[in-house]
Structures are given as C-alpha cells and as structure tokens.
Amino acid sequence: MKPLIICGGCSFTHAPDSWAQVLGGYKKIWNDQAQYQYSLWKEYGKVVANANMDHLPESIYDVWDEGEDISKYADVMVVGQGASGNQLNSRVIRHAVEQNEGRQIIVLWQLSSWSRNEYAINRFDSIDYNTIINEHDAHHMYSIPYARRFRNCAHIDGGEHDPNVPAGWGYDFEETVNENYAGITPPQYRAEHRVWMKQGGGYTGWENRRLFEVFKEDYINLNTADNQSVKNLENVEYMKLFCESKNVQLLMFPGWYWCWDGMFNFVSSESTLYSKDVLDRVGLSAVDNINNTGGIAEYGIQDELYCTPDATNQNPEIMLLSGDVYTANETSSIYEKAKLDDGTWWCGNHPSGYNHAKFCNKWLKPKVLEMLDNA
C-alpha cells in the first residue's frame, strides 16, 4: 500500500486549484473550477493590467504538470475547509490520521488565521440552534467534519458526507455506493443535531445575524493577540506531539504572512506575554516559513506577472525575511480574480491557481519527495 499524504488547512487548501489538489493531481474537480478561475486570472492580466500573457499555456493543468507526479508514490487526501481556524483544521487532520492507522502517513498542515474561532454547538444545549444554523448563508459557516471514514478530496463544509454525492465533486478512493458506505456521516453527527460553528476571524460578515453582537464583543475585547497566540501555539505544540506519538511525519507551513512570521513581528511582547512560555517550547522553527517569504501568498512574489497601482486594501508594506518588500496588493497576479455579473472585476485575497501550482511544484513537492524517502 502506498503512503498516505493528508493535506489540511483552510480555503487555501480545499480550493479546487489549491496546492493540495495540485499535489494529488485532482484535475477538473468542482465542474473544472480550476480552469475557469485560471482563464479569468489571465483575462484580468491582459485586459486590466495590460500584461503580456501570451507565453502562458491555455490550460492550468499544464502548469500543474511542470512538477513531479506525486500520485505515483503516494495517495493524497485533502481535508481542508473554508473559513476554518487552526483548532478545527488540526482536529480534522488528527481524525483522518486515526482513521488510517497502520499506513505510513505524512501530514501537510497549512496554518490559517490565528483570530479564527470555532464553537461546538448542538440542539440540546444551544437554545437558538435552529435560528443560528438556518440563517442566510449560514451553511458555509458551519462544519460537519465527522464521517465513518473520510473520503478523499472532501470539501468539509455544512453538508453531510453522502455516498450519493461525489466527495468534493471529485475523486474518491472507494467506489462502492451503498447504505453502509464508510463515507457517510453517522446520524448523531448530522446538522439536525450538532455542528461546528465557524466564526471566521472577524465579525462584520455576521451583521444582521443572531451572533453579530457576540462575535463583535469577542473581537473587540476578548480575542486579544495573547489569547490568539496561546491557543494557536498550544495547538501547534499538540499537533507535533500527536504526530510524534503516531510516528507520522509532519510539515507545517503558513497560508500567509500573518499566520506565523507576522504574528511575531506585528505585536509587542507586552501584548503577548502569556504566550511566551509556549513559544519557547515550540520554537519559531516548528513551522516552515517557506524560504523566509512567510506564506503561500507571499511566495508568489517571485513569479509575479502583473500588478496595478489601483489597490484598495491599503495594507502596510512588509519587509519579509527573504528581503522582499511585500504590500499584498490585491490587483497582483499573486491573487485570485473574478468577473462579477455586472462586468466589473473583483480581486480576492486567496492565492491564484497559478501561484498555488508554482508553490507546490517548486517548493512543496521536493520536500514531500524527501519525506517519502524517509518513509
């Protein structure tokens, strides 16, 4: 049996054009969203940024194929989920590890934002449970991470694991479809009974919803940098100890600068004094900061193809440990692009599919091959 690589993280991991999908070679999932997003990204570069994009291939999968085919040596399981923090993501990864004990396992964990919190709520203890989970767009903000056995390439969100629905609209290790199929969610873990509610890192997106004032108060007064640091560093520490106890190789890396390096360079020691003893135990080297660039997004600066002066995010300039100056300009080719119904362009803060592919092929795959040699 091949070794198993478990990829966990937030939307930087679960997206159909993410580094994890590139690693597993999971092409054309989610109705081929990877190619669709790539085409828009190229169009933005040509039409808005006036960049020459003619040298790029028509298919994003040609960029994927520039690197080694890892699927020849290992199975790849993707268990990322959008809007989730490090506590829930690591919990899902550990669950997947325990479901596959006996195999040689490698864990690749992409760290998410430290400000994100999750809450285990249920209809037995949460008085307004039905209101909370049935509000408009609430579906994306709750998670059902339990199945009798995780299926591969599963986008874990508010939907139960259903054997009649392809996992992530994509690939699956097990083809059998029947009522006893391992991938289904047991009845007691379905949304009618309980979910993990994902706060998402802020509160403004919860306006006019039941939890808006709760999350606002938490954000303003309770979820301090010290509180975030203690929880996230202890989470990193626990994951290290867990993987060591299971003889599992672990590689942790940040989604963006503010998931590791930025937290130590942005806040003062007076703001994070409680977490100092945890950091002393964990050490800065516990998480690989991706050649001193600080994150997947920032790594893309070396392959940047276009950028305009029309940024609206007003992010401060960051001097990365690599020596590069980074501004997180959302018009850059580093980030995703979309065209809205009215024809205007929207620039997001997720790495573009091109960025993900370059990161995976140039930085991640060599590390994975080395880990496979160790396995």
QUIHU-V94728 format. One record per residue. N is the residue number from 1. RES is the residue in three letters. PHI is phi in radians with two decimals (NA if undefined). PSI is psi as a letter, one per 30 degrees, with the letter a starting at -180 (none if undefined). OMEGA is omega in whole degrees, 0 to 359 (* if undefined). Layout:
N,RES,PHI,PSI,OMEGA  N,RES,PHI,PSI,OMEGA
This chain:
1,MET,NA,k,179  2,LYS,-1.17,l,169  3,PRO,-1.06,l,180  4,LEU,-1.96,k,175  5,ILE,-1.83,j,179  6,ILE,-1.81,k,182  7,CYS,-1.88,j,180  8,GLY,-2.22,l,180  9,GLY,2.76,a,181  10,CYS,-1.65,b,181  11,SER,-1.11,f,175  12,PHE,-1.10,f,181  13,THR,-1.82,e,187  14,HIS,-1.40,f,184  15,ALA,-0.98,k,184  16,PRO,-1.17,f,177  17,ASP,-2.03,g,185  18,SER,-1.36,l,175  19,TRP,-0.95,e,182  20,ALA,-1.20,e,178  21,GLN,-1.21,e,175  22,VAL,-1.09,e,182  23,LEU,-1.05,e,181  24,GLY,-1.45,f,183  25,GLY,1.21,h,184  26,TYR,-1.53,i,185  27,LYS,-1.49,k,172  28,LYS,1.14,g,176  29,ILE,-1.35,l,182  30,TRP,0.94,h,179  31,ASN,1.01,h,176  32,ASP,1.04,h,179  33,GLN,-1.10,e,181  34,ALA,-1.05,e,180  35,GLN,-1.21,e,179  36,TYR,-1.06,e,180  37,GLN,-1.15,e,179  38,TYR,-1.11,e,179  39,SER,-1.11,e,178  40,LEU,-1.14,e,179  41,TRP,-1.06,e,178  42,LYS,-1.18,e,180  43,GLU,-1.09,e,178  44,TYR,-1.03,e,180  45,GLY,-1.03,e,183  46,LYS,-1.35,e,188  47,VAL,-1.47,e,185  48,VAL,-1.63,e,184  49,ALA,-1.57,f,180  50,ASN,0.95,h,180  51,ALA,-1.70,l,175  52,ASN,-1.44,j,182  53,MET,-1.92,g,187  54,ASP,-1.16,f,183  55,HIS,-1.40,f,182  56,LEU,-1.49,k,179  57,PRO,-1.17,l,178  58,GLU,-1.22,e,184  59,SER,-1.85,k,176  60,ILE,-1.11,f,183  61,TYR,-1.26,f,172  62,ASP,-1.18,e,176  63,VAL,-1.23,e,176  64,TRP,-0.95,e,188  65,ASP,-1.34,g,177  66,GLU,-1.19,f,181  67,GLY,-1.77,l,179  68,GLU,-1.09,k,177  69,ASP,-1.46,j,184  70,ILE,-1.21,f,182  71,SER,-1.12,f,176  72,LYS,-1.23,f,187  73,TYR,-1.99,f,186  74,ALA,-2.71,l,167  75,ASP,-1.48,k,181  76,VAL,-2.09,k,178  77,MET,-1.97,k,182  78,VAL,-1.92,j,181  79,VAL,-2.20,h,178  80,GLY,-1.41,l,178  81,GLN,-2.68,k,183  82,GLY,-1.22,k,174  83,ALA,1.15,g,185  84,SER,-1.68,l,179  85,GLY,-1.71,a,186  86,ASN,-1.19,f,180  87,GLN,-1.16,e,181  88,LEU,-1.21,e,180  89,ASN,-1.07,e,181  90,SER,-1.20,e,178  91,ARG,-1.11,e,178  92,VAL,-1.14,e,179  93,ILE,-1.06,e,181  94,ARG,-1.10,e,177  95,HIS,-1.08,e,180  96,ALA,-1.14,e,178  97,VAL,-1.07,e,182  98,GLU,-1.16,e,178  99,GLN,-1.25,f,185  100,ASN,-2.12,g,178  101,GLU,-1.04,k,184  102,GLY,1.83,f,176  103,ARG,-1.70,l,169  104,GLN,-1.28,k,187  105,ILE,-2.16,k,171  106,ILE,-2.09,k,177  107,VAL,-1.89,k,174  108,LEU,-1.99,j,186  109,TRP,-2.04,j,176  110,GLN,-1.53,j,183  111,LEU,-1.27,k,181  112,SER,-1.86,a,183  113,SER,-1.14,k,183  114,TRP,-1.27,f,185  115,SER,-1.42,f,185  116,ARG,-1.40,k,178  117,ASN,-2.19,l,175  118,GLU,-2.28,l,183  119,TYR,-2.33,k,176  120,ALA,-1.46,j,181  121,ILE,-1.99,l,180  122,ASN,-2.66,l,185  123,ARG,-1.27,f,181  124,PHE,-1.47,e,183  125,ASP,-1.93,f,184  126,SER,-1.62,j,186  127,ILE,-1.04,e,182  128,ASP,-1.74,h,186  129,TYR,-0.93,e,183  130,ASN,-1.09,e,178  131,THR,-1.09,e,185  132,ILE,-1.11,e,186  133,ILE,-1.47,f,182  134,ASN,-1.88,g,176  135,GLU,-1.14,l,181  136,HIS,-0.98,k,178  137,ASP,1.15,g,181  138,ALA,-1.16,f,184  139,HIS,-0.95,e,181  140,HIS,-1.22,f,186  141,MET,-1.74,g,169  142,TYR,-2.21,l,189  143,SER,-2.31,k,175  144,ILE,-2.13,i,189  145,PRO,-1.54,g,184  146,TYR,-1.93,k,173  147,ALA,-2.45,l,178  148,ARG,-1.03,e,172  149,ARG,-2.73,k,180  150,PHE,-1.09,k,171  151,ARG,-1.61,l,181  152,ASN,-1.25,k,174  153,CYS,1.05,h,183  154,ALA,-1.48,k,171  155,HIS,-1.45,j,186  156,ILE,-1.44,j,179  157,ASP,-2.47,b,184  158,GLY,-1.34,f,181  159,GLY,-1.64,k,174  160,GLU,-1.12,l,174  161,HIS,-1.37,j,188  162,ASP,-2.06,k,182  163,PRO,-1.14,f,180  164,ASN,-1.57,f,178  165,VAL,-2.06,k,181  166,PRO,-0.98,k,181  167,ALA,-1.15,j,181  168,GLY,1.09,g,186  169,TRP,0.97,h,189  170,GLY,-2.40,c,191  171,TYR,-1.80,l,182  172,ASP,-2.62,k,176  173,PHE,-1.23,e,187  174,GLU,-1.96,k,187  175,GLU,-1.61,f,184  176,THR,-1.12,k,178  177,VAL,-2.12,j,176  178,ASN,-2.78,l,187  179,GLU,-1.17,f,179  180,ASN,-1.74,g,184  181,TYR,-0.99,k,187  182,ALA,-1.07,f,187  183,GLY,-1.38,f,185  184,ILE,-1.32,l,176  185,THR,-1.49,k,177  186,PRO,-1.02,k,185  187,PRO,-0.92,e,184  188,GLN,-1.22,f,180  189,TYR,-1.83,g,182  190,ARG,-1.49,l,189  191,ALA,-1.07,f,178  192,GLU,-1.15,f,181  193,HIS,-1.97,e,187  194,ARG,-2.81,l,175  195,VAL,-2.59,l,164  196,TRP,-1.67,j,178  197,MET,-1.54,k,182  198,LYS,-1.76,j,180  199,GLN,-1.27,e,172  200,GLY,1.57,f,175  201,GLY,1.87,f,179  202,GLY,-2.54,a,179  203,TYR,-2.38,f,186  204,THR,-1.08,e,179  205,GLY,-1.24,f,181  206,TRP,-1.75,g,182  207,GLU,-1.01,k,181  208,ASN,1.18,g,176  209,ARG,-2.10,l,187  210,ARG,-0.99,e,187  211,LEU,-1.72,g,184  212,PHE,-1.00,e,183  213,GLU,-1.15,e,178  214,VAL,-1.09,e,182  215,PHE,-1.22,e,177  216,LYS,-1.12,e,179  217,GLU,-1.10,e,178  218,ASP,-1.09,e,182  219,TYR,-1.15,e,186  220,ILE,-1.36,e,190  221,ASN,-2.09,f,190  222,LEU,-1.91,e,185  223,ASN,-1.47,i,183  224,THR,-1.22,l,176  225,ALA,-1.04,e,179  226,ASP,-1.16,e,179  227,ASN,-1.06,e,178  228,GLN,-1.07,e,184  229,SER,-1.14,e,180  230,VAL,-1.03,e,184  231,LYS,-1.11,e,184  232,ASN,-1.30,e,178  233,LEU,-1.18,e,176  234,GLU,-1.13,e,177  235,ASN,-1.16,e,176  236,VAL,-1.07,e,180  237,GLU,-1.06,e,181  238,TYR,-1.13,e,180  239,MET,-1.11,e,177  240,LYS,-1.05,e,182  241,LEU,-1.14,e,179  242,PHE,-1.06,e,182  243,CYS,-1.14,e,177  244,GLU,-1.09,e,181  245,SER,-1.20,f,181  246,LYS,-1.74,g,183  247,ASN,1.01,h,180  248,VAL,-1.88,k,175  249,GLN,-1.32,k,186  250,LEU,-2.28,k,172  251,LEU,-2.21,j,178  252,MET,-1.92,k,178  253,PHE,-2.62,l,185  254,PRO,-1.46,k,175  255,GLY,-1.19,e,175  256,TRP,-2.53,l,188  257,TYR,-0.94,e,185  258,TRP,-1.38,g,178  259,CYS,-1.61,f,177  260,TRP,-2.69,d,184  261,ASP,-0.91,e,185  262,GLY,-1.08,e,181  263,MET,-1.22,f,180  264,PHE,-1.61,f,182  265,ASN,-1.73,f,187  266,PHE,-1.65,e,185  267,VAL,-1.74,l,181  268,SER,-1.46,l,179  269,SER,-1.13,f,178  270,GLU,-1.16,f,181  271,SER,-1.47,f,186  272,THR,-2.34,h,186  273,LEU,-1.16,e,181  274,TYR,-1.08,e,185  275,SER,-1.52,f,185  276,LYS,-1.06,e,182  277,ASP,-1.17,e,177  278,VAL,-1.21,e,179  279,LEU,-1.10,e,178  280,ASP,-1.07,e,178  281,ARG,-1.31,e,185  282,VAL,-1.30,e,182  283,GLY,1.48,k,180  284,LEU,-1.11,f,184  285,SER,-1.38,f,180  286,ALA,-1.08,e,180  287,VAL,-1.97,k,180  288,ASP,-1.35,k,183  289,ASN,-1.57,g,169  290,ILE,1.03,i,178  291,ASN,0.99,h,178  292,ASN,1.14,g,176  293,THR,-1.53,f,173  294,GLY,1.69,f,180  295,GLY,3.09,l,178  296,ILE,-1.06,e,181  297,ALA,-1.05,e,184  298,GLU,-1.17,f,177  299,TYR,-1.03,f,183  300,GLY,-1.18,f,182  301,ILE,-1.09,f,181  302,GLN,-1.31,f,178  303,ASP,-2.01,g,181  304,GLU,-1.13,k,183  305,LEU,-1.93,f,178  306,TYR,-2.78,l,179  307,CYS,-2.93,k,178  308,THR,-2.06,l,179  309,PRO,-1.47,g,188  310,ASP,-1.70,g,180  311,ALA,-1.14,k,178  312,THR,-2.04,f,185  313,ASN,-1.38,f,174  314,GLN,0.92,h,177  315,ASN,-1.33,k,179  316,PRO,-1.26,l,173  317,GLU,-1.20,k,180  318,ILE,-2.07,k,172  319,MET,-1.60,j,181  320,LEU,-1.26,l,179  321,LEU,-1.12,f,177  322,SER,-1.28,f,183  323,GLY,1.73,f,179  324,ASP,-1.35,k,173  325,VAL,-1.69,k,188  326,TYR,-2.21,k,181  327,THR,-2.09,f,182  328,ALA,0.96,h,177  329,ASN,-1.21,j,188  330,GLU,-1.20,f,177  331,THR,-1.40,f,182  332,SER,-1.18,l,176  333,SER,-1.15,f,177  334,ILE,-1.07,f,189  335,TYR,-1.91,l,179  336,GLU,-1.15,l,177  337,LYS,-2.35,k,178  338,ALA,-2.55,k,176  339,LYS,-1.88,k,182  340,LEU,-1.39,l,184  341,ASP,-1.07,f,180  342,ASP,-1.52,g,177  343,GLY,1.58,f,178  344,THR,-1.41,l,183  345,TRP,-1.72,k,176  346,TRP,-2.13,k,179  347,CYS,-2.01,k,183  348,GLY,-1.66,a,180  349,ASN,-1.99,g,174  350,HIS,-1.58,k,176  351,PRO,-1.03,k,177  352,SER,-1.21,l,177  353,GLY,-1.06,e,177  354,TYR,-1.11,e,178  355,ASN,-1.07,e,179  356,HIS,-1.01,e,183  357,ALA,-1.15,e,179  358,LYS,-1.12,e,178  359,PHE,-1.06,e,182  360,CYS,-1.14,e,184  361,ASN,-1.25,e,187  362,LYS,-1.56,e,184  363,TRP,-1.88,e,189  364,LEU,-1.37,e,185  365,LYS,-1.04,e,176  366,PRO,-1.04,e,177  367,LYS,-1.19,e,179  368,VAL,-1.14,e,178  369,LEU,-1.08,e,177  370,GLU,-1.14,e,178  371,MET,-1.15,e,177  372,LEU,-1.13,e,176  373,ASP,-1.08,e,179  374,ASN,-1.18,e,180  375,ALA,-1.19,none,*
